[in-house]
Amino acid sequence: MPRRFVLIALALLGLSGAGYGGWRLLQQRNAGAEAAAVVPGAPAAGRGAVAGGGARRGAPGGGAGPAVPVTVAAAARQDVPIMLDALGTVQASASVTVRAQVDGQLLEVLFREGQEVRQGEVLARIDPRIYQAALDQALAKKAQDEAQLENARLDLERYTRLARNDGVSRQQQDTQRALVAQLEAQIVAARAAIDHARTQLSFTEIRSPIDGRVGIRLVDPGNLVRAGDATGIVNVARLRPINVVFTLPQQEIGRVLEAMDRGPVRVAARMQAGGGTVAEGVLLTLDNQVDPATGTIRLKAEFPNEDGRLWPGTFVSVRLRLDTLDGVTTVPLVAVQRGPDGPYAFVLRPDGASVEQRPLALGVQTEQIAVVRRGLRPGERVVTSGALRLHDGARVSVAAEDPPHPGEEAPPPRRGRPRQAADAAPLPAAPSP
């Protein structure tokens, strides 16, 4: 047992010695680093001052140390659009499945798949012989009824003359007059039968009900088609103009309605793949109710689609322009720093050789710019790179100055409605210390 205590004591002594040796080595390295920072040829007192003040060079308000190279950009006054983003689906402004309205054999198809057609253009033909025969029969029946009516009218005239001399009875004259009225009614029925037969015959020529683009043919010539077949012959979709249907949270209904009251609301559509703006259109309407399951409302926008880039069924990113902040102060978003007291930026002082840490009150923000409601004036320059090495009053050297960033489309603020006058107008900057 005593031997074990001796071994433990020796191990503890060895660890203590190693720790002390490491501590001494660290002290020697720190002393060497401080000595290297001393300017050669400086007096001993000066060296001591440097060594003692080295820990204070990075303190706020200190102006000592080399100038930090930075890039700057000027705060600009510009118009910033306020936007809403959504995901939408492209829909044809009109879509019709063309079906046969009479039974018969499909004789020919007169369109090419994917062809643009006009309203009333013949797309296909059904065997018309049965319907032509029915029309001929109706015409013949009308001619027969007209001949009978003519003969009955002549007999009525004879009976009328004879009745004056009591050549026929009053009853015979009334009977003949009723026969004439009956035949006149048959003529009206014959005309209606002719119109029906002619209409049925016209249905053997299947015409496009709208202007649009035909899809893939659904039935081939030679097949027997029937009125009301669910499949149909072809689908015709109107692509110019075309619609996009998208949804927004119900909280945005009020702002959208206000924007529509001010005038046409512009809408931009972007393809999910590719990213560029595909089309510019206008908002048509909102749905008449909110979906209670999702808390969203559907909206429909219309696009001219002259180039045919938008295609029914595709998904697009929709950007809705609600308002525009006129003449607000903006800075690049990279110039905005975050601290315990909120956002701030390093502002280049008039001497161009030092910076001031300035608190900011921000408005809407985008991927590239931020609207400054208070804290900056247009024309003041802010640090856009190199800010991590700065503090209030730090010396800087301007390596480059970025050009003013152009205006861009901004998403709406998270709370409240942006106001052009009160919220957007820049306020006086904070005084320099």
DRENMAR-736786 format. One record per residue (C-alpha): residue number from 1; y, x, z. Coordinates in nm, 4 decimals. Layout:
N
+-----+----------+----------+----------+
!   n !       py !       px !       pz !
+-----+----------+----------+----------+
! NUM !        Y !        X !        Z !
...
+-----+----------+----------+----------+
This chain:
433
+-----+----------+----------+----------+
!   n !       py !       px !       pz !
+-----+----------+----------+----------+
!   1 !   0.0000 !   0.0000 !   0.0000 !
!   2 !   0.2608 !   0.2795 !   0.0805 !
!   3 !   0.1781 !   0.4428 !  -0.2493 !
!   4 !   0.2648 !   0.1225 !  -0.4364 !
!   5 !   0.6061 !   0.1042 !  -0.2656 !
!   6 !   0.6761 !   0.4652 !  -0.3647 !
!   7 !   0.6005 !   0.3941 !  -0.7306 !
!   8 !   0.8271 !   0.0861 !  -0.7305 !
!   9 !   1.1118 !   0.2854 !  -0.5739 !
!  10 !   1.0785 !   0.5602 !  -0.8337 !
!  11 !   1.0875 !   0.3040 !  -1.1174 !
!  12 !   1.4043 !   0.1448 !  -0.9787 !
!  13 !   1.5732 !   0.4832 !  -0.9492 !
!  14 !   1.4848 !   0.5615 !  -1.3100 !
!  15 !   1.6310 !   0.2354 !  -1.4362 !
!  16 !   1.9510 !   0.2881 !  -1.2353 !
!  17 !   1.9913 !   0.6349 !  -1.3826 !
!  18 !   1.9438 !   0.5115 !  -1.7376 !
!  19 !   2.1992 !   0.2340 !  -1.6849 !
!  20 !   2.4566 !   0.4759 !  -1.5438 !
!  21 !   2.4033 !   0.7139 !  -1.8346 !
!  22 !   2.4564 !   0.4334 !  -2.0867 !
!  23 !   2.7726 !   0.3242 !  -1.9086 !
!  24 !   2.9134 !   0.6784 !  -1.9174 !
!  25 !   2.8337 !   0.7101 !  -2.2880 !
!  26 !   3.0147 !   0.3825 !  -2.3612 !
!  27 !   3.3201 !   0.4983 !  -2.1658 !
!  28 !   3.3298 !   0.8255 !  -2.3621 !
!  29 !   3.3162 !   0.6373 !  -2.6953 !
!  30 !   3.6026 !   0.4053 !  -2.5955 !
!  31 !   3.8100 !   0.7021 !  -2.4876 !
!  32 !   3.7451 !   0.8735 !  -2.8201 !
!  33 !   3.8523 !   0.5637 !  -3.0133 !
!  34 !   4.1781 !   0.5394 !  -2.8210 !
!  35 !   4.2482 !   0.9063 !  -2.8799 !
!  36 !   4.1931 !   0.8640 !  -3.2532 !
!  37 !   4.4603 !   0.5935 !  -3.2607 !
!  38 !   4.7247 !   0.8322 !  -3.1225 !
!  39 !   4.9619 !   0.9715 !  -3.3853 !
!  40 !   4.9119 !   1.3486 !  -3.4167 !
!  41 !   5.1894 !   1.5447 !  -3.2547 !
!  42 !   5.3028 !   1.2661 !  -3.0212 !
!  43 !   5.3890 !   1.3627 !  -2.6582 !
!  44 !   5.1452 !   1.2942 !  -2.3779 !
!  45 !   5.3492 !   1.0080 !  -2.2407 !
!  46 !   5.3489 !   0.8450 !  -2.5835 !
!  47 !   4.9758 !   0.8841 !  -2.6079 !
!  48 !   4.9291 !   0.7180 !  -2.2759 !
!  49 !   5.1524 !   0.4325 !  -2.3801 !
!  50 !   4.9507 !   0.3778 !  -2.6943 !
!  51 !   4.6245 !   0.3899 !  -2.5063 !
!  52 !   4.7494 !   0.1534 !  -2.2424 !
!  53 !   4.9086 !  -0.0927 !  -2.4874 !
!  54 !   4.6270 !  -0.0989 !  -2.7402 !
!  55 !   4.4818 !  -0.4088 !  -2.5845 !
!  56 !   4.8161 !  -0.5865 !  -2.6197 !
!  57 !   4.8785 !  -0.5276 !  -2.9901 !
!  58 !   4.7113 !  -0.8580 !  -3.0871 !
!  59 !   4.8923 !  -1.0654 !  -2.8249 !
!  60 !   5.1158 !  -1.3490 !  -2.9485 !
!  61 !   5.4703 !  -1.2458 !  -3.0138 !
!  62 !   5.3816 !  -0.8814 !  -3.0690 !
!  63 !   5.5364 !  -0.7392 !  -3.3878 !
!  64 !   5.3642 !  -0.3993 !  -3.3752 !
!  65 !   5.0843 !  -0.3002 !  -3.6094 !
!  66 !   5.0553 !  -0.2705 !  -3.9866 !
!  67 !   5.1677 !  -0.5546 !  -4.2108 !
!  68 !   4.8877 !  -0.7934 !  -4.3092 !
!  69 !   4.8628 !  -0.8587 !  -4.6849 !
!  70 !   4.8717 !  -1.2343 !  -4.7550 !
!  71 !   4.9162 !  -1.4765 !  -5.0413 !
!  72 !   5.1627 !  -1.7616 !  -5.0091 !
!  73 !   5.2481 !  -2.0890 !  -5.1831 !
!  74 !   5.5612 !  -2.2999 !  -5.1680 !
!  75 !   5.5573 !  -2.6505 !  -5.0278 !
!  76 !   5.6302 !  -2.8896 !  -5.3161 !
!  77 !   5.7707 !  -3.2399 !  -5.3495 !
!  78 !   5.5580 !  -3.4574 !  -5.5778 !
!  79 !   5.4069 !  -3.8023 !  -5.6289 !
!  80 !   5.0582 !  -3.8499 !  -5.4835 !
!  81 !   4.8457 !  -4.1461 !  -5.6019 !
!  82 !   4.6434 !  -4.3275 !  -5.3360 !
!  83 !   4.2908 !  -4.4006 !  -5.4550 !
!  84 !   3.9701 !  -4.5758 !  -5.3508 !
!  85 !   3.6337 !  -4.4355 !  -5.4600 !
!  86 !   3.3207 !  -4.6408 !  -5.5224 !
!  87 !   2.9920 !  -4.6418 !  -5.7130 !
!  88 !   2.9582 !  -4.8962 !  -5.9923 !
!  89 !   2.7228 !  -5.0198 !  -6.2607 !
!  90 !   2.8207 !  -5.0679 !  -6.6244 !
!  91 !   2.7591 !  -5.4169 !  -6.7644 !
!  92 !   2.8077 !  -5.5600 !  -7.1122 !
!  93 !   3.1024 !  -5.7982 !  -7.1244 !
!  94 !   2.8639 !  -6.0490 !  -7.2896 !
!  95 !   2.4883 !  -6.0357 !  -7.3447 !
!  96 !   2.2825 !  -6.2925 !  -7.5390 !
!  97 !   1.9104 !  -6.3070 !  -7.6095 !
!  98 !   1.8797 !  -6.4578 !  -7.9566 !
!  99 !   1.5967 !  -6.7118 !  -7.9714 !
! 100 !   1.4609 !  -6.9456 !  -8.2382 !
! 101 !   1.5846 !  -7.3051 !  -8.2180 !
! 102 !   1.3148 !  -7.4463 !  -8.4481 !
! 103 !   0.9456 !  -7.3795 !  -8.4969 !
! 104 !   0.8234 !  -7.1883 !  -8.7994 !
! 105 !   0.7115 !  -6.8617 !  -8.9474 !
! 106 !   0.9596 !  -6.5743 !  -8.9271 !
! 107 !   1.0075 !  -6.4756 !  -9.2893 !
! 108 !   1.2446 !  -6.1788 !  -9.2581 !
! 109 !   1.4585 !  -5.9790 !  -9.0169 !
! 110 !   1.7942 !  -5.8809 !  -9.1652 !
! 111 !   1.9268 !  -5.6379 !  -8.9026 !
! 112 !   1.8582 !  -5.2762 !  -8.8134 !
! 113 !   1.7885 !  -5.1956 !  -8.4514 !
! 114 !   2.1057 !  -5.0634 !  -8.2900 !
! 115 !   2.3295 !  -5.2130 !  -8.5586 !
! 116 !   2.6752 !  -5.3496 !  -8.4844 !
! 117 !   2.6931 !  -5.7154 !  -8.5902 !
! 118 !   2.9679 !  -5.9756 !  -8.6151 !
! 119 !   2.9645 !  -6.3281 !  -8.4805 !
! 120 !   2.7948 !  -6.5634 !  -8.7301 !
! 121 !   2.6132 !  -6.2864 !  -8.9170 !
! 122 !   2.2568 !  -6.3822 !  -9.0224 !
! 123 !   2.0012 !  -6.1836 !  -8.8232 !
! 124 !   1.6728 !  -6.3448 !  -8.9339 !
! 125 !   1.5283 !  -6.6326 !  -9.1374 !
! 126 !   1.2533 !  -6.8837 !  -9.0598 !
! 127 !   1.0536 !  -7.0636 !  -9.3306 !
! 128 !   1.2900 !  -7.3518 !  -9.4255 !
! 129 !   1.0602 !  -7.5653 !  -9.6471 !
! 130 !   0.9630 !  -7.8236 !  -9.3851 !
! 131 !   1.3245 !  -7.8727 !  -9.2784 !
! 132 !   1.4485 !  -7.8875 !  -9.6362 !
! 133 !   1.1946 !  -8.1626 !  -9.7053 !
! 134 !   1.3124 !  -8.3554 !  -9.3996 !
! 135 !   1.6703 !  -8.3331 !  -9.5262 !
! 136 !   1.5688 !  -8.4560 !  -9.8708 !
! 137 !   1.3854 !  -8.7476 !  -9.7116 !
! 138 !   1.6905 !  -8.8427 !  -9.5061 !
! 139 !   1.9107 !  -8.8304 !  -9.8156 !
! 140 !   1.6677 !  -9.0520 ! -10.0073 !
! 141 !   1.6528 !  -9.3043 !  -9.7232 !
! 142 !   2.0313 !  -9.3224 !  -9.7189 !
! 143 !   2.0406 !  -9.3840 ! -10.0962 !
! 144 !   1.7836 !  -9.6630 ! -10.0574 !
! 145 !   1.9848 !  -9.8262 !  -9.7788 !
! 146 !   2.3046 !  -9.8030 !  -9.9807 !
! 147 !   2.1365 !  -9.9825 ! -10.2779 !
! 148 !   2.0116 ! -10.2601 ! -10.0519 !
! 149 !   2.3540 ! -10.2921 !  -9.8940 !
! 150 !   2.5193 ! -10.3239 ! -10.2348 !
! 151 !   2.2791 ! -10.6022 ! -10.3379 !
! 152 !   2.3277 ! -10.7845 ! -10.0072 !
! 153 !   2.7045 ! -10.7748 ! -10.0463 !
! 154 !   2.6772 ! -10.9308 ! -10.3967 !
! 155 !   2.4537 ! -11.2090 ! -10.2627 !
! 156 !   2.7025 ! -11.2721 !  -9.9818 !
! 157 !   2.9817 ! -11.3154 ! -10.2368 !
! 158 !   2.7673 ! -11.5718 ! -10.4327 !
! 159 !   2.6802 ! -11.7655 ! -10.1162 !
! 160 !   3.0431 ! -11.7729 ! -10.0183 !
! 161 !   3.1439 ! -11.9310 ! -10.3547 !
! 162 !   2.8579 ! -12.1825 ! -10.3449 !
! 163 !   2.9391 ! -12.2787 !  -9.9874 !
! 164 !   3.2811 ! -12.4023 ! -10.0968 !
! 165 !   3.1074 ! -12.6664 ! -10.3196 !
! 166 !   2.8270 ! -12.7258 ! -10.0717 !
! 167 !   2.5891 ! -12.5419 ! -10.3040 !
! 168 !   2.4269 ! -12.3636 ! -10.0054 !
! 169 !   2.4204 ! -12.4377 !  -9.6373 !
! 170 !   2.6384 ! -12.2686 !  -9.3815 !
! 171 !   2.3241 ! -12.1205 !  -9.2245 !
! 172 !   2.2230 ! -11.9381 !  -9.5438 !
! 173 !   2.5703 ! -11.7887 !  -9.5698 !
! 174 !   2.5602 ! -11.6662 !  -9.2069 !
! 175 !   2.2133 ! -11.5194 !  -9.2564 !
! 176 !   2.3323 ! -11.3242 !  -9.5586 !
! 177 !   2.6341 ! -11.1970 !  -9.3679 !
! 178 !   2.4062 ! -11.0692 !  -9.0868 !
! 179 !   2.1865 ! -10.8929 !  -9.3440 !
! 180 !   2.4902 ! -10.7098 !  -9.4791 !
! 181 !   2.5869 ! -10.5952 !  -9.1264 !
! 182 !   2.2286 ! -10.4805 !  -9.0640 !
! 183 !   2.2221 ! -10.2709 !  -9.3798 !
! 184 !   2.5611 ! -10.1198 !  -9.2929 !
! 185 !   2.4161 ! -10.0105 !  -8.9568 !
! 186 !   2.1186 !  -9.8578 !  -9.1374 !
! 187 !   2.3609 !  -9.6538 !  -9.3474 !
! 188 !   2.5182 !  -9.5155 !  -9.0299 !
! 189 !   2.1717 !  -9.4265 !  -8.8968 !
! 190 !   2.0834 !  -9.2628 !  -9.2298 !
! 191 !   2.3948 !  -9.0475 !  -9.2104 !
! 192 !   2.3021 !  -8.9385 !  -8.8585 !
! 193 !   1.9487 !  -8.8547 !  -8.9768 !
! 194 !   2.0964 !  -8.6446 !  -9.2563 !
! 195 !   2.3187 !  -8.4577 !  -9.0124 !
! 196 !   2.0209 !  -8.3906 !  -8.7851 !
! 197 !   1.8046 !  -8.2706 !  -9.0737 !
! 198 !   2.0843 !  -8.0509 !  -9.2047 !
! 199 !   2.1340 !  -7.9011 !  -8.8579 !
! 200 !   1.7634 !  -7.8306 !  -8.8200 !
! 201 !   1.7652 !  -7.6658 !  -9.1614 !
! 202 !   2.0621 !  -7.4479 !  -9.0606 !
! 203 !   1.8639 !  -7.3264 !  -8.7587 !
! 204 !   1.6206 !  -7.1561 !  -8.9945 !
! 205 !   1.8975 !  -6.8976 !  -9.0435 !
! 206 !   1.9303 !  -6.7249 !  -8.7057 !
! 207 !   2.2876 !  -6.6003 !  -8.6606 !
! 208 !   2.4529 !  -6.3740 !  -8.4051 !
! 209 !   2.6430 !  -6.5805 !  -8.1451 !
! 210 !   2.8807 !  -6.2929 !  -8.0546 !
! 211 !   3.0144 !  -5.9634 !  -8.1819 !
! 212 !   2.8076 !  -5.6787 !  -8.0426 !
! 213 !   2.5257 !  -5.4332 !  -8.0795 !
! 214 !   2.1682 !  -5.5479 !  -8.1361 !
! 215 !   1.8885 !  -5.3936 !  -7.9340 !
! 216 !   1.5255 !  -5.3295 !  -8.0151 !
! 217 !   1.3532 !  -5.6009 !  -8.2198 !
! 218 !   1.1276 !  -5.8160 !  -8.0024 !
! 219 !   0.9227 !  -5.9876 !  -8.2780 !
! 220 !   0.8164 !  -5.8816 !  -8.6267 !
! 221 !   0.8341 !  -6.0814 !  -8.9515 !
! 222 !   0.5267 !  -6.2944 !  -9.0193 !
! 223 !   0.4902 !  -6.4141 !  -8.6603 !
! 224 !   0.5117 !  -6.7805 !  -8.5718 !
! 225 !   0.8139 !  -6.8443 !  -8.3511 !
! 226 !   0.8857 !  -7.1554 !  -8.1484 !
! 227 !   1.2004 !  -7.3085 !  -8.0095 !
! 228 !   1.2652 !  -7.1894 !  -7.6555 !
! 229 !   1.0335 !  -6.8877 !  -7.6639 !
! 230 !   1.1109 !  -6.6788 !  -7.3548 !
! 231 !   1.0809 !  -6.3499 !  -7.5420 !
! 232 !   1.3341 !  -6.4191 !  -7.8124 !
! 233 !   1.3951 !  -6.2188 !  -8.1261 !
! 234 !   1.6577 !  -5.9627 !  -8.0207 !
! 235 !   1.9282 !  -5.9080 !  -7.7590 !
! 236 !   2.2927 !  -5.8731 !  -7.8618 !
! 237 !   2.5341 !  -5.7052 !  -7.6180 !
! 238 !   2.9112 !  -5.6820 !  -7.6475 !
! 239 !   3.0146 !  -5.3250 !  -7.5635 !
! 240 !   3.3819 !  -5.3380 !  -7.6626 !
! 241 !   3.5271 !  -5.4183 !  -7.4174 !
! 242 !   3.2769 !  -5.3424 !  -7.1440 !
! 243 !   3.2732 !  -5.4137 !  -6.7711 !
! 244 !   3.1986 !  -5.2126 !  -6.4575 !
! 245 !   3.0933 !  -5.3920 !  -6.1386 !
! 246 !   3.1327 !  -5.2059 !  -5.8077 !
! 247 !   3.1601 !  -5.2811 !  -5.4369 !
! 248 !   3.4158 !  -5.1995 !  -5.1681 !
! 249 !   3.4142 !  -5.2558 !  -4.7913 !
! 250 !   3.5569 !  -5.5890 !  -4.6875 !
! 251 !   3.8341 !  -5.4079 !  -4.4972 !
! 252 !   3.9910 !  -5.3100 !  -4.8309 !
! 253 !   4.0338 !  -5.6659 !  -4.9613 !
! 254 !   4.3910 !  -5.6998 !  -4.8360 !
! 255 !   4.5115 !  -5.3749 !  -4.9881 !
! 256 !   4.3435 !  -5.4497 !  -5.3214 !
! 257 !   4.5049 !  -5.7940 !  -5.3381 !
! 258 !   4.8460 !  -5.6432 !  -5.2561 !
! 259 !   4.7999 !  -5.3894 !  -5.5343 !
! 260 !   4.7066 !  -5.6651 !  -5.7816 !
! 261 !   5.0176 !  -5.8608 !  -5.6815 !
! 262 !   5.2320 !  -5.5597 !  -5.7756 !
! 263 !   5.0831 !  -5.5414 !  -6.1261 !
! 264 !   4.7750 !  -5.4241 !  -6.3184 !
! 265 !   4.5511 !  -5.2017 !  -6.1054 !
! 266 !   4.4263 !  -4.9000 !  -6.2982 !
! 267 !   4.0616 !  -4.7966 !  -6.2690 !
! 268 !   3.8994 !  -4.4709 !  -6.3820 !
! 269 !   3.5246 !  -4.4425 !  -6.4470 !
! 270 !   3.3328 !  -4.1150 !  -6.4419 !
! 271 !   2.9740 !  -4.0598 !  -6.5413 !
! 272 !   2.7440 !  -3.9461 !  -6.2612 !
! 273 !   2.6427 !  -3.6500 !  -6.4771 !
! 274 !   2.9173 !  -3.4471 !  -6.6413 !
! 275 !   3.1999 !  -3.5304 !  -6.4014 !
! 276 !   3.4885 !  -3.5804 !  -6.6448 !
! 277 !   3.6866 !  -3.8990 !  -6.6790 !
! 278 !   3.5078 !  -4.1219 !  -6.9272 !
! 279 !   3.7341 !  -4.4231 !  -6.9490 !
! 280 !   4.0488 !  -4.5842 !  -6.8149 !
! 281 !   4.0555 !  -4.9576 !  -6.7526 !
! 282 !   4.2053 !  -5.2309 !  -6.5370 !
! 283 !   4.0736 !  -5.4352 !  -6.2471 !
! 284 !   3.9871 !  -5.7899 !  -6.3547 !
! 285 !   3.8987 !  -5.9721 !  -6.0351 !
! 286 !   3.7301 !  -5.9758 !  -5.6964 !
! 287 !   3.4282 !  -6.1901 !  -5.6204 !
! 288 !   3.4931 !  -6.5143 !  -5.4326 !
! 289 !   3.2942 !  -6.4132 !  -5.1247 !
! 290 !   3.1845 !  -6.1164 !  -4.9139 !
! 291 !   2.8174 !  -6.0270 !  -4.8961 !
! 292 !   2.7343 !  -6.0973 !  -4.5286 !
! 293 !   2.4350 !  -5.8626 !  -4.5357 !
! 294 !   2.6355 !  -5.5520 !  -4.6351 !
! 295 !   2.9940 !  -5.6447 !  -4.5482 !
! 296 !   3.1079 !  -5.5537 !  -4.8993 !
! 297 !   3.2725 !  -5.7423 !  -5.1839 !
! 298 !   3.2064 !  -5.7045 !  -5.5554 !
! 299 !   3.4829 !  -5.6250 !  -5.8011 !
! 300 !   3.4855 !  -5.6218 !  -6.1816 !
! 301 !   3.6895 !  -5.3897 !  -6.4028 !
! 302 !   3.7254 !  -5.3953 !  -6.7816 !
! 303 !   3.7349 !  -5.0920 !  -7.0116 !
! 304 !   3.8140 !  -5.0839 !  -7.3863 !
! 305 !   3.5226 !  -4.8394 !  -7.4430 !
! 306 !   3.6435 !  -4.7554 !  -7.7926 !
! 307 !   3.4396 !  -4.4339 !  -7.7996 !
! 308 !   3.1257 !  -4.6106 !  -7.6735 !
! 309 !   3.0678 !  -4.3648 !  -7.3891 !
! 310 !   3.0035 !  -4.6347 !  -7.1301 !
! 311 !   2.6581 !  -4.7885 !  -7.1640 !
! 312 !   2.5178 !  -5.0980 !  -6.9927 !
! 313 !   2.2997 !  -5.0219 !  -6.6943 !
! 314 !   2.4350 !  -4.6731 !  -6.6214 !
! 315 !   2.5864 !  -4.5721 !  -6.2867 !
! 316 !   2.9442 !  -4.4462 !  -6.2774 !
! 317 !   3.1847 !  -4.3224 !  -6.0135 !
! 318 !   3.4833 !  -4.5550 !  -5.9944 !
! 319 !   3.8287 !  -4.4535 !  -5.8731 !
! 320 !   4.0736 !  -4.7351 !  -5.8052 !
! 321 !   4.4480 !  -4.6557 !  -5.7941 !
! 322 !   4.6008 !  -4.8624 !  -5.5143 !
! 323 !   4.9443 !  -4.7115 !  -5.4666 !
! 324 !   5.1549 !  -4.3993 !  -5.5190 !
! 325 !   5.3371 !  -4.1997 !  -5.2534 !
! 326 !   5.6654 !  -4.1087 !  -5.4211 !
! 327 !   5.8263 !  -3.7705 !  -5.3614 !
! 328 !   5.6226 !  -3.6520 !  -5.0618 !
! 329 !   5.5952 !  -3.2916 !  -4.9403 !
! 330 !   5.2573 !  -3.1314 !  -5.0118 !
! 331 !   5.0918 !  -2.7948 !  -4.9460 !
! 332 !   4.7575 !  -2.6509 !  -5.0564 !
! 333 !   4.4869 !  -2.7639 !  -4.8178 !
! 334 !   4.3787 !  -2.4002 !  -4.7593 !
! 335 !   4.7144 !  -2.3374 !  -4.5912 !
! 336 !   4.6381 !  -2.5869 !  -4.3127 !
! 337 !   4.4781 !  -2.4347 !  -4.0010 !
! 338 !   4.3284 !  -2.6207 !  -3.7059 !
! 339 !   4.3904 !  -2.5403 !  -3.3429 !
! 340 !   4.3605 !  -2.6975 !  -2.9964 !
! 341 !   4.7009 !  -2.8620 !  -3.0432 !
! 342 !   4.6275 !  -2.9945 !  -3.3911 !
! 343 !   4.6990 !  -2.8732 !  -3.7466 !
! 344 !   4.9433 !  -2.5918 !  -3.8146 !
! 345 !   5.0377 !  -2.3436 !  -4.0843 !
! 346 !   5.1822 !  -1.9942 !  -4.0948 !
! 347 !   5.5253 !  -2.0222 !  -4.2563 !
! 348 !   5.6907 !  -1.7169 !  -4.4104 !
! 349 !   6.0227 !  -1.6477 !  -4.2421 !
! 350 !   6.3417 !  -1.5941 !  -4.4473 !
! 351 !   6.3103 !  -1.2154 !  -4.4078 !
! 352 !   5.9845 !  -1.2304 !  -4.6058 !
! 353 !   5.8222 !  -0.9821 !  -4.3696 !
! 354 !   5.6935 !  -1.2001 !  -4.0827 !
! 355 !   5.5443 !  -1.5425 !  -4.0258 !
! 356 !   5.5964 !  -1.8311 !  -3.7867 !
! 357 !   5.3151 !  -2.0507 !  -3.6586 !
! 358 !   5.4417 !  -2.4052 !  -3.7293 !
! 359 !   5.2718 !  -2.7302 !  -3.6090 !
! 360 !   5.2342 !  -2.9963 !  -3.8784 !
! 361 !   5.2030 !  -3.3738 !  -3.8899 !
! 362 !   4.9776 !  -3.4563 !  -4.1874 !
! 363 !   4.9342 !  -3.7638 !  -4.4048 !
! 364 !   4.6623 !  -3.8189 !  -4.6638 !
! 365 !   4.4476 !  -3.5224 !  -4.7622 !
! 366 !   4.2460 !  -3.4493 !  -5.0743 !
! 367 !   4.0092 !  -3.1759 !  -5.1716 !
! 368 !   4.3003 !  -2.9496 !  -5.2660 !
! 369 !   4.6291 !  -3.0683 !  -5.1159 !
! 370 !   4.7608 !  -3.2191 !  -4.7932 !
! 371 !   5.0643 !  -3.4430 !  -4.7514 !
! 372 !   5.2970 !  -3.3089 !  -4.4781 !
! 373 !   5.4853 !  -3.5837 !  -4.2964 !
! 374 !   5.6619 !  -3.3515 !  -4.0537 !
! 375 !   5.6931 !  -2.9768 !  -4.0014 !
! 376 !   5.7830 !  -2.8409 !  -4.3478 !
! 377 !   6.0600 !  -2.8672 !  -4.6013 !
! 378 !   6.0026 !  -2.8417 !  -4.9778 !
! 379 !   6.0389 !  -2.4811 !  -5.0908 !
! 380 !   5.9210 !  -2.3192 !  -4.7666 !
! 381 !   5.6320 !  -2.0835 !  -4.8268 !
! 382 !   5.3066 !  -2.1029 !  -4.6336 !
! 383 !   5.0210 !  -1.8548 !  -4.6089 !
! 384 !   4.7199 !  -1.9553 !  -4.8178 !
! 385 !   4.4945 !  -1.6519 !  -4.7579 !
! 386 !   4.4833 !  -1.3889 !  -4.4843 !
! 387 !   4.5703 !  -1.6359 !  -4.2071 !
! 388 !   4.2704 !  -1.5390 !  -3.9917 !
! 389 !   4.4380 !  -1.2071 !  -3.9076 !
! 390 !   4.7764 !  -1.3567 !  -3.8199 !
! 391 !   4.9528 !  -1.4769 !  -3.5070 !
! 392 !   5.2996 !  -1.6101 !  -3.4404 !
! 393 !   5.5516 !  -1.3413 !  -3.5395 !
! 394 !   5.2982 !  -1.1190 !  -3.7149 !
! 395 !   5.4236 !  -0.8784 !  -3.9840 !
! 396 !   5.3014 !  -0.9542 !  -4.3352 !
! 397 !   5.3337 !  -0.8240 !  -4.6855 !
! 398 !   5.3216 !  -1.0797 !  -4.9666 !
! 399 !   5.0549 !  -0.9660 !  -5.2110 !
! 400 !   5.0840 !  -1.2677 !  -5.4430 !
! 401 !   5.2422 !  -1.6114 !  -5.4615 !
! 402 !   5.0377 !  -1.9039 !  -5.5865 !
! 403 !   5.2026 !  -2.1452 !  -5.8329 !
! 404 !   5.2788 !  -2.4976 !  -5.7087 !
! 405 !   4.9693 !  -2.7129 !  -5.7142 !
! 406 !   4.9936 !  -3.0102 !  -5.9535 !
! 407 !   4.9677 !  -3.3610 !  -5.8185 !
! 408 !   4.6216 !  -3.5104 !  -5.7950 !
! 409 !   4.4521 !  -3.8329 !  -5.7103 !
! 410 !   4.4244 !  -3.8784 !  -5.3358 !
! 411 !   4.1836 !  -4.0965 !  -5.1401 !
! 412 !   4.3404 !  -4.3456 !  -4.9030 !
! 413 !   4.4029 !  -4.2578 !  -4.5375 !
! 414 !   4.1372 !  -4.3678 !  -4.2943 !
! 415 !   4.3593 !  -4.6032 !  -4.0957 !
! 416 !   4.6484 !  -4.8239 !  -4.1914 !
! 417 !   4.8181 !  -4.8638 !  -4.5231 !
! 418 !   5.0281 !  -4.5687 !  -4.6496 !
! 419 !   5.3942 !  -4.6539 !  -4.6690 !
! 420 !   5.6117 !  -4.4995 !  -4.9325 !
! 421 !   5.9248 !  -4.4796 !  -4.7220 !
! 422 !   5.8323 !  -4.4263 !  -4.3570 !
! 423 !   5.4972 !  -4.2510 !  -4.3752 !
! 424 !   5.5456 !  -4.0480 !  -4.6913 !
! 425 !   5.8996 !  -3.9145 !  -4.6498 !
! 426 !   5.9041 !  -3.5553 !  -4.5158 !
! 427 !   6.0784 !  -3.5078 !  -4.1838 !
! 428 !   6.2845 !  -3.2021 !  -4.0781 !
! 429 !   6.0816 !  -2.8950 !  -3.9984 !
! 430 !   6.0526 !  -2.7651 !  -3.6458 !
! 431 !   6.3151 !  -2.5001 !  -3.5557 !
! 432 !   6.2119 !  -2.1378 !  -3.5702 !
! 433 !   6.1721 !  -1.9650 !  -3.2321 !
+-----+----------+----------+----------+
